[in-house]
Amino acid sequence: MHRTIKILHLAALTAAAAVVLATTTDVAAQSQNCAPLEKVVLRLAEGYGETRQSMGMGGNNSVVEVFASDETGSWTITVTMPTGLTCVVASGQQFEELAEALPTTDQDA
């Protein structure tokens, strides 16, 4: 059940990231918070204590990843394009892992 919840949360984050990707050109991406994946992962680890919490495939063969720190509560969502360019699309505080149960099918929504 816990894995299903993570997948649903990642799907919502992927949809949001897809909107950002759809409106971002390569030229615009280079002027944002973008760098090769290795540099972004190192910066998130050293600067914020964040580690990869989940990942999934987004639109246009992009990879969407969620990084977070259990100690500080900071979180970051990145999108890595097929070219290898990784961009930070969102970040914030108070990260919390949820394990909500899905509603049963016999209940009205």
Backbone as JSON Lines, residues from 0, in Angstrom:
{"i":0,"aa":"M","n":[0.83,-1.19,0.0],"ca":[0.0,0.0,0.0],"c":[0.87,1.25,0.0]}
{"i":1,"aa":"H","n":[1.95,1.21,0.77],"ca":[2.84,2.37,0.88],"c":[3.42,2.74,-0.47]}
{"i":2,"aa":"R","n":[3.76,1.76,-1.27],"ca":[4.34,2.0,-2.6],"c":[3.31,2.65,-3.51]}
{"i":3,"aa":"T","n":[2.06,2.24,-3.42],"ca":[0.99,2.83,-4.24],"c":[0.83,4.3,-3.95]}
{"i":4,"aa":"I","n":[0.9,4.69,-2.7],"ca":[0.77,6.09,-2.33],"c":[1.91,6.9,-2.92]}
{"i":5,"aa":"K","n":[3.12,6.37,-2.83],"ca":[4.27,7.07,-3.41],"c":[4.1,7.25,-4.91]}
{"i":6,"aa":"I","n":[3.59,6.24,-5.57],"ca":[3.39,6.32,-7.02],"c":[2.35,7.38,-7.35]}
{"i":7,"aa":"L","n":[1.28,7.47,-6.58],"ca":[0.26,8.49,-6.82],"c":[0.82,9.89,-6.59]}
{"i":8,"aa":"H","n":[1.61,10.07,-5.55],"ca":[2.21,11.37,-5.29],"c":[3.19,11.74,-6.4]}
{"i":9,"aa":"L","n":[3.97,10.78,-6.85],"ca":[4.92,11.04,-7.92],"c":[4.19,11.38,-9.21]}
{"i":10,"aa":"A","n":[3.05,10.75,-9.45],"ca":[2.27,11.06,-10.66],"c":[1.81,12.51,-10.65]}
{"i":11,"aa":"A","n":[1.37,12.99,-9.49],"ca":[0.96,14.39,-9.39],"c":[2.13,15.32,-9.61]}
{"i":12,"aa":"L","n":[3.28,15.0,-9.04],"ca":[4.47,15.82,-9.23],"c":[4.93,15.77,-10.68]}
{"i":13,"aa":"T","n":[4.81,14.62,-11.3],"ca":[5.2,14.48,-12.7],"c":[4.33,15.34,-13.59]}
{"i":14,"aa":"A","n":[3.04,15.36,-13.31],"ca":[2.14,16.2,-14.1],"c":[2.52,17.67,-14.0]}
{"i":15,"aa":"A","n":[2.85,18.11,-12.81],"ca":[3.26,19.51,-12.62],"c":[4.56,19.79,-13.36]}
{"i":16,"aa":"A","n":[5.49,18.87,-13.28],"ca":[6.76,19.06,-13.97],"c":[6.59,19.04,-15.48]}
{"i":17,"aa":"A","n":[5.65,18.23,-15.96],"ca":[5.4,18.17,-17.4],"c":[4.91,19.51,-17.93]}
{"i":18,"aa":"V","n":[4.09,20.18,-17.14],"ca":[3.62,21.51,-17.54],"c":[4.8,22.47,-17.65]}
{"i":19,"aa":"V","n":[5.7,22.41,-16.7],"ca":[6.89,23.26,-16.75],"c":[7.73,22.92,-17.97]}
{"i":20,"aa":"L","n":[7.92,21.64,-18.22],"ca":[8.73,21.22,-19.38],"c":[8.09,21.65,-20.69]}
{"i":21,"aa":"A","n":[6.78,21.57,-20.76],"ca":[6.09,21.91,-22.0],"c":[6.24,23.39,-22.34]}
{"i":22,"aa":"T","n":[6.46,24.21,-21.33],"ca":[6.57,25.65,-21.57],"c":[8.01,26.14,-21.52]}
{"i":23,"aa":"T","n":[8.97,25.23,-21.41],"ca":[10.38,25.61,-21.3],"c":[11.13,25.16,-22.54]}
{"i":24,"aa":"T","n":[11.81,26.08,-23.2],"ca":[12.66,25.72,-24.32],"c":[14.06,25.44,-23.81]}
{"i":25,"aa":"D","n":[14.91,24.86,-24.64],"ca":[16.29,24.57,-24.23],"c":[17.04,25.85,-23.85]}
{"i":26,"aa":"V","n":[16.81,26.92,-24.59],"ca":[17.49,28.19,-24.28],"c":[17.03,28.71,-22.93]}
{"i":27,"aa":"A","n":[15.73,28.65,-22.68],"ca":[15.21,29.12,-21.39],"c":[15.7,28.22,-20.26]}
{"i":28,"aa":"A","n":[15.77,26.91,-20.51],"ca":[16.22,25.98,-19.47],"c":[17.64,26.27,-19.04]}
{"i":29,"aa":"Q","n":[18.48,26.66,-19.99],"ca":[19.87,26.93,-19.65],"c":[20.01,28.17,-18.77]}
{"i":30,"aa":"S","n":[19.03,29.07,-18.82],"ca":[19.11,30.27,-17.99],"c":[18.48,30.04,-16.62]}
{"i":31,"aa":"Q","n":[17.81,28.91,-16.42],"ca":[17.21,28.58,-15.13],"c":[18.24,27.85,-14.28]}
{"i":32,"aa":"N","n":[17.77,27.22,-13.23],"ca":[18.64,26.46,-12.33],"c":[18.9,25.08,-12.93]}
{"i":33,"aa":"C","n":[19.73,25.03,-13.96],"ca":[20.01,23.79,-14.67],"c":[21.52,23.51,-14.71]}
{"i":34,"aa":"A","n":[21.85,22.23,-14.69],"ca":[23.24,21.79,-14.77],"c":[23.22,20.29,-15.05]}
{"i":35,"aa":"P","n":[24.38,19.7,-15.33],"ca":[24.42,18.23,-15.46],"c":[23.95,17.56,-14.16]}
{"i":36,"aa":"L","n":[23.32,16.41,-14.3],"ca":[22.72,15.7,-13.16],"c":[23.7,15.55,-12.0]}
{"i":37,"aa":"E","n":[24.92,15.15,-12.27],"ca":[25.89,14.9,-11.2],"c":[26.12,16.15,-10.36]}
{"i":38,"aa":"K","n":[26.18,17.3,-11.0],"ca":[26.4,18.56,-10.27],"c":[25.19,18.91,-9.41]}
{"i":39,"aa":"V","n":[23.98,18.69,-9.94],"ca":[22.77,19.0,-9.19],"c":[22.66,18.1,-7.97]}
{"i":40,"aa":"V","n":[22.89,16.8,-8.14],"ca":[22.8,15.84,-7.03],"c":[23.82,16.19,-5.95]}
{"i":41,"aa":"L","n":[25.05,16.54,-6.36],"ca":[26.08,16.91,-5.4],"c":[25.7,18.18,-4.64]}
{"i":42,"aa":"R","n":[25.18,19.17,-5.34],"ca":[24.78,20.44,-4.72],"c":[23.65,20.21,-3.72]}
{"i":43,"aa":"L","n":[22.67,19.38,-4.07],"ca":[21.56,19.11,-3.15],"c":[22.04,18.35,-1.92]}
{"i":44,"aa":"A","n":[22.97,17.43,-2.1],"ca":[23.49,16.65,-0.97],"c":[24.35,17.51,-0.06]}
{"i":45,"aa":"E","n":[25.29,18.24,-0.63],"ca":[26.22,19.03,0.18],"c":[25.58,20.3,0.74]}
{"i":46,"aa":"G","n":[24.74,20.95,-0.05],"ca":[24.17,22.21,0.39],"c":[22.93,22.09,1.26]}
{"i":47,"aa":"Y","n":[22.16,21.01,1.06],"ca":[20.88,20.9,1.75],"c":[20.68,19.56,2.47]}
{"i":48,"aa":"G","n":[21.61,18.63,2.31],"ca":[21.47,17.32,2.93],"c":[20.36,16.49,2.32]}
{"i":49,"aa":"E","n":[19.99,16.8,1.08],"ca":[18.89,16.09,0.43],"c":[19.38,14.87,-0.32]}
{"i":50,"aa":"T","n":[18.58,13.81,-0.28],"ca":[18.84,12.59,-1.03],"c":[17.61,12.27,-1.87]}
{"i":51,"aa":"R","n":[17.8,11.45,-2.88],"ca":[16.7,11.07,-3.77],"c":[15.67,10.25,-3.0]}
{"i":52,"aa":"Q","n":[14.43,10.69,-3.05],"ca":[13.34,10.0,-2.36],"c":[12.47,9.19,-3.31]}
{"i":53,"aa":"S","n":[12.28,9.7,-4.53],"ca":[11.48,8.98,-5.52],"c":[11.82,9.5,-6.91]}
{"i":54,"aa":"M","n":[11.44,8.73,-7.91],"ca":[11.69,9.13,-9.29],"c":[10.69,8.44,-10.21]}
{"i":55,"aa":"G","n":[10.52,9.01,-11.39],"ca":[9.62,8.42,-12.38],"c":[9.8,9.08,-13.73]}
{"i":56,"aa":"M","n":[9.2,8.49,-14.74],"ca":[9.29,9.03,-16.09],"c":[8.24,10.11,-16.29]}
{"i":57,"aa":"G","n":[8.68,11.21,-16.88],"ca":[7.78,12.31,-17.22],"c":[7.57,12.36,-18.72]}
{"i":58,"aa":"G","n":[6.98,13.44,-19.18],"ca":[6.76,13.63,-20.6],"c":[8.06,13.82,-21.35]}
{"i":59,"aa":"N","n":[8.04,13.54,-22.63],"ca":[9.2,13.72,-23.51],"c":[10.43,12.94,-23.04]}
{"i":60,"aa":"N","n":[10.21,11.77,-22.43],"ca":[11.31,10.92,-21.93],"c":[12.17,11.61,-20.88]}
{"i":61,"aa":"S","n":[11.58,12.51,-20.13],"ca":[12.31,13.16,-19.04],"c":[12.17,12.31,-17.77]}
{"i":62,"aa":"V","n":[13.08,12.53,-16.84],"ca":[13.05,11.83,-15.56],"c":[12.76,12.87,-14.47]}
{"i":63,"aa":"V","n":[11.71,12.64,-13.69],"ca":[11.34,13.53,-12.6],"c":[11.79,12.87,-11.3]}
{"i":64,"aa":"E","n":[12.5,13.66,-10.47],"ca":[13.01,13.12,-9.2],"c":[12.66,14.06,-8.06]}
{"i":65,"aa":"V","n":[12.39,13.47,-6.92],"ca":[12.13,14.23,-5.7],"c":[13.27,13.95,-4.74]}
{"i":66,"aa":"F","n":[13.93,15.01,-4.29],"ca":[15.0,14.93,-3.3],"c":[14.47,15.59,-2.03]}
{"i":67,"aa":"A","n":[14.88,15.09,-0.87],"ca":[14.44,15.69,0.38],"c":[15.41,15.34,1.51]}
{"i":68,"aa":"S","n":[15.34,16.13,2.57],"ca":[16.14,15.9,3.76],"c":[15.2,15.62,4.93]}
{"i":69,"aa":"D","n":[15.36,14.46,5.56],"ca":[14.57,14.13,6.75],"c":[14.94,15.03,7.92]}
{"i":70,"aa":"E","n":[16.17,15.52,7.94],"ca":[16.63,16.34,9.06],"c":[16.12,17.77,8.99]}
{"i":71,"aa":"T","n":[16.22,18.39,7.81],"ca":[15.84,19.81,7.68],"c":[14.43,20.0,7.14]}
{"i":72,"aa":"G","n":[13.88,19.0,6.47],"ca":[12.56,19.11,5.86],"c":[12.57,19.8,4.5]}
{"i":73,"aa":"S","n":[13.76,20.16,3.99],"ca":[13.8,20.78,2.67],"c":[13.55,19.73,1.6]}
{"i":74,"aa":"W","n":[13.0,20.16,0.46],"ca":[12.74,19.26,-0.65],"c":[12.96,19.98,-1.97]}
{"i":75,"aa":"T","n":[13.27,19.2,-3.01],"ca":[13.52,19.73,-4.34],"c":[12.99,18.75,-5.37]}
{"i":76,"aa":"I","n":[12.35,19.27,-6.41],"ca":[11.9,18.45,-7.54],"c":[12.75,18.84,-8.74]}
{"i":77,"aa":"T","n":[13.34,17.84,-9.39],"ca":[14.15,18.09,-10.57],"c":[13.57,17.34,-11.77]}
{"i":78,"aa":"V","n":[13.9,17.84,-12.95],"ca":[13.55,17.17,-14.2],"c":[14.82,17.06,-15.02]}
{"i":79,"aa":"T","n":[15.16,15.84,-15.42],"ca":[16.33,15.62,-16.27],"c":[15.83,15.29,-17.67]}
{"i":80,"aa":"M","n":[16.28,16.09,-18.62],"ca":[15.88,15.91,-20.01],"c":[16.77,14.87,-20.68]}
{"i":81,"aa":"P","n":[16.34,14.29,-21.8],"ca":[17.15,13.28,-22.49],"c":[18.56,13.77,-22.84]}
{"i":82,"aa":"T","n":[18.74,15.06,-22.94],"ca":[20.06,15.62,-23.24],"c":[21.02,15.52,-22.07]}
{"i":83,"aa":"G","n":[20.49,15.2,-20.87],"ca":[21.31,15.12,-19.67],"c":[21.25,16.36,-18.81]}
{"i":84,"aa":"L","n":[20.59,17.4,-19.31],"ca":[20.45,18.64,-18.55],"c":[19.38,18.44,-17.47]}
{"i":85,"aa":"T","n":[19.74,18.75,-16.22],"ca":[18.83,18.61,-15.1],"c":[18.45,20.0,-14.59]}
{"i":86,"aa":"C","n":[17.15,20.23,-14.42],"ca":[16.66,21.53,-13.96],"c":[15.86,21.37,-12.67]}
{"i":87,"aa":"V","n":[16.06,22.31,-11.75],"ca":[15.25,22.37,-10.54],"c":[13.95,23.08,-10.92]}
{"i":88,"aa":"V","n":[12.82,22.4,-10.72],"ca":[11.54,22.99,-11.1],"c":[10.73,23.45,-9.89]}
{"i":89,"aa":"A","n":[11.07,22.97,-8.7],"ca":[10.37,23.39,-7.49],"c":[11.19,23.01,-6.28]}
{"i":90,"aa":"S","n":[11.04,23.78,-5.21],"ca":[11.71,23.45,-3.95],"c":[10.93,24.09,-2.82]}
{"i":91,"aa":"G","n":[11.16,23.59,-1.62],"ca":[10.44,24.14,-0.48],"c":[10.88,23.53,0.83]}
{"i":92,"aa":"Q","n":[10.05,23.69,1.82],"ca":[10.33,23.23,3.18],"c":[9.2,22.32,3.67]}
{"i":93,"aa":"Q","n":[9.43,21.73,4.81],"ca":[8.47,20.89,5.53],"c":[8.08,19.63,4.76]}
{"i":94,"aa":"F","n":[9.07,18.97,4.16],"ca":[8.81,17.7,3.47],"c":[8.32,16.69,4.48]}
{"i":95,"aa":"E","n":[7.33,15.94,4.08],"ca":[6.76,14.92,4.95],"c":[6.34,13.74,4.09]}
{"i":96,"aa":"E","n":[6.78,12.57,4.45],"ca":[6.39,11.37,3.72],"c":[5.02,10.93,4.23]}
{"i":97,"aa":"L","n":[4.1,10.71,3.32],"ca":[2.74,10.34,3.69],"c":[2.47,8.88,3.33]}
{"i":98,"aa":"A","n":[1.6,8.27,4.1],"ca":[1.15,6.92,3.82],"c":[-0.36,6.88,3.99]}
{"i":99,"aa":"E","n":[-1.05,7.65,3.14],"ca":[-2.51,7.72,3.23],"c":[-3.12,6.52,2.53]}
{"i":100,"aa":"A","n":[-4.21,6.04,3.09],"ca":[-4.92,4.91,2.49],"c":[-5.81,5.41,1.36]}
{"i":101,"aa":"L","n":[-5.94,4.62,0.34],"ca":[-6.85,4.95,-0.75],"c":[-8.29,4.72,-0.27]}
{"i":102,"aa":"P","n":[-9.22,5.54,-0.77],"ca":[-10.62,5.3,-0.38],"c":[-11.1,3.97,-0.96]}
{"i":103,"aa":"T","n":[-11.98,3.31,-0.24],"ca":[-12.51,2.06,-0.72],"c":[-13.5,2.34,-1.86]}
{"i":104,"aa":"T","n":[-13.69,1.36,-2.72],"ca":[-14.54,1.56,-3.9],"c":[-16.01,1.61,-3.56]}
{"i":105,"aa":"D","n":[-16.42,1.16,-2.37],"ca":[-17.83,1.18,-2.02],"c":[-18.27,2.5,-1.37]}
{"i":106,"aa":"Q","n":[-17.35,3.46,-1.27],"ca":[-17.69,4.77,-0.71],"c":[-17.9,5.78,-1.83]}
{"i":107,"aa":"D","n":[-18.81,6.73,-1.61],"ca":[-18.99,7.82,-2.56],"c":[-17.81,8.77,-2.45]}
{"i":108,"aa":"A","n":[-17.42,9.31,-3.57],"ca":[-16.3,10.25,-3.57],"c":[-16.74,11.63,-3.17]}
